[in-house]
Amino acid sequence: MKKSGMKLIVGFLMCAMTLLMTVLPAFATAYSTYTYSIDGTQLASPNAYEPQKLYDSVNTKIYEKTGYNITDPRDLVVDPDGNIYIVDSAPIPDDQGNPTSQKIYRIIVLDPYFQFMYQITEFKSESGALNTFNNPGGLCVTDEKIYVADTDNKRIVVFNRLDGGRTQPTFHKILPQPQADVFTAEAQYKPVAVASDDTHIYVVSSTTYMGIISMDMDGNFQGFIGAQKVSVNALAIFFRLFQTDEQRAQSTKYVSTEYNNIVMDDSGFIYVTTSSLDAGKQQEAIEDKSTSAEYAPVKKLNTNGEDILNRTGFYPPSGEVLVSNVSRNNEPTGASRIIDVAIGPEGTWSIIDEKRQRVFTYDKNGNLLFAFGDKGKQLGNLEDIEAVAYQNFNGENNMVILDKRTCSLTTYTRTEYGDLLITALKHDNEQKYDLAIEDYDNILQRNINFDVAYIGKAKSLYRSGDYNGAMEQYSFAYNTEGYSQAFRMFRKDWVSKYIWVVPIVVVAVVAGLYFFFKKAAKVNAKTAVTSGKRTFGQELMFAFHLMFHPFDGYWDLKHEKRGSMRGALFYMGVAILVFTYQNVGRSYMYNPRGTYSSLPIQVVSVLIPVALWATANWCLTTLFEGEGSIKDIVIATGYSLAPLPFLIIPATLLTHILSSSESGIITLLTSFAFVWVGLLLFFGIMVTHDYSFMKNILTTIGTIVGMGFIMFIIILFATLVSDMIGLVSNIITEITYRM
């Protein structure tokens, strides 16, 4: 019995170990995948792509077939048939097999299975002369043509792509440097990247700062598009005034920043990247969540050179979000260095960060879908990322990344989670909103922290007319802009159903205020002609006369004793309750995080300013013939707070009625409330001390300065007391230790 039980346990453990060994490799990768929340928190995500295999000169048979290893790869392109093109150079060996300074420049072509097919090292031009490449930088492959940026030869070489890329291409034409007066001696033509749709050609030149060069298919210059914004500080402009013409010509601060890579999507839009932006400005744009293209490392240009890239995500699509200069675990800091861009399925696109060896993938709206990658030698990690491309072949959806240091290609296959992302985007693009909602639900089951899924689901619900559901989903992602848009439609539907409620509420509120102030006026009129001690109710009602008649009101408040200290304290208490309600009563749109201050904090925030104001004003006015006592100042200050509930409370209620685009009305009401209180306080002090208008202005300024001085003394005293307590504590500790 014991032996059979032991066998059962051993068998169970062996099965469990086998299962773990089978399952773990599917989940264990050398890097982590993540996204960002709206507040910049890094959120773990399931892998959208997982490393499949690394290909080098050996297992691709490049060395076997050509005699040269991949030595200096510069670019990577995948054609529509899944073939892979690599721009490379290799040193030519001498007779003893040692590498020399001479190089062979070539275009290596692999089949979709990453096996060598052929290479292009030389070609015959139209004249029949044998030509070779000279330091080519990049290439572009379309359905019909292959365009090579032959950098140091200052030309674009075009080949005819034959038999779906399986057959060695034939030479088509050479497009030399375009002729135009705008090409100066300082802006030499050195093409490093090229893109084309077989109707237009766009070239990135490494020393041309005016933008992307646009040419027709015959190589005729058509203009520059998409020039970068120049950033020059005031000091640089000042020194430029004293520079010679030669110094000005050599200066690179006053020319646009050049691009480093380019790719064209199926709709003819151009994606370009740059890594030579002002790092500080780029980092500032990320931290400010800027939607401007001025310091963006990636742009999407139309044929007119206008940037049309959507930047509606939580942060601008610029790579890493945590770009603080404070070092974290020896990780690189500062803005990402973007060196390549690739077009993915369903409007997605990816950029690579040379600084962190990472890939960042976005949807067409600029939302970060996922980021992955890290520096290292394990499969999936990279040492010197150089280029990225998508490969769709035979049902496989792969991402291919070129590592310059290891001279290898790594393929990453899309996971089930990645398939869900693309399917959701596909259904959304096709306006199949019911299916898109199901897709986003499936995504959230696997990644509950993925805010983009909440937003995608919210948009699908919005388009299907479920505005209340859209609001709920937007709230999960703290997306107040989308929430506000859905709220406006929800409000429109509600008003169309219950339009009769609106006039009833308006009439009721207006009538209530009218009868209340009419009643208050009668009470105040009756109290004014009666003598004797005032009741608490009469003292409270007097505030509604004072609000509209400050000069008479504050005179009666002091000389006729129409108010009292208890009345002033009552209105201070009302102000505390009003600010507390304002703090906790705002709608989601105006307080998405649900943050609020506690009641003690509100008490302190009202009573301390009142105490400082009264103390500073009394100290100052006793020196300048002020007629009011500190009690008079406190009473006048307390009654000045009476208008707050009539404006702050309605403004807070309006946060549940008005959208974020209509917040100006709420700001106006709140501002008017504080201006009203400020004017009452000003006139109250003026009447209390019997000051002239100008003298009261000077006294008010002096009081504000005095409040600051009192705060300084209090803080200084508290610091000294704290230091004394610390000193005594240290002495006692030392004596105790020595005893």
Secondary structure, 3 states (H helix, E strand, C coil): CHHHHHHHHHHHHHHHHHHHHHHHHHHCCCCCEEEECCCCCEEEECCCEEEEEEECCCCCCHHHHHCCCCCCCCEEEECCCCCEEEEEEEEEECCCCCEEEEEEEEEEEECCCCCEEEEECEEECCCCCEEECCCCCEEEECCCEEEEEEHHHCEEEEEEEEHHHCEEEEEEEEEECCCCCCCCCCCCCCEEEEEECCCCEEEEECCCCCCEEEECCCCCEEEEECCCCCCCCHHHHHHHCCCCHHHHHHCCCCCCCCCCEEEECCCCCEEEECCCCCHHHHHHHHHCCCCCCCCCCEEEECCCCCECCCCCCCCCCCCCCCCCCCCECCECCCCCCEEEEEECHHHCEEEEECCCCEEEEECCCCCEEEEECCECCCCCCECCEEEEEEEEECCEEEEEEEECCCCEEEEEEECHHHHHHHHHHHHHHCCCHHHHHHHHHHHHHHCCCCHHHHHHHHHHHHHCCCHHHHHHHHHHCCCHHHHHHHHHHHHHHHHHHCCCHHHHHHHHHHHHHHHHHHHHHHHHHHHHCCCCCCCHHHHHHHHHHHCCCHHHHHHHHHHCCCCCHHHHHHHHHHHHHHHHHHHHCCCHHHCCCCCCCCHHHHHHHHHHHHHHHHHHHHHHHCCCCCCCCHHHHHHHHHHHCCCHHHHHHHHHHHCCCCCHHHHHHHHHHHHHHHHHHHHHHHHHHHHHHCCCHHHHHHHHHHHHHHHHHHHHHHHHHHHHHHHHHHHHHHHHHHHHHHC
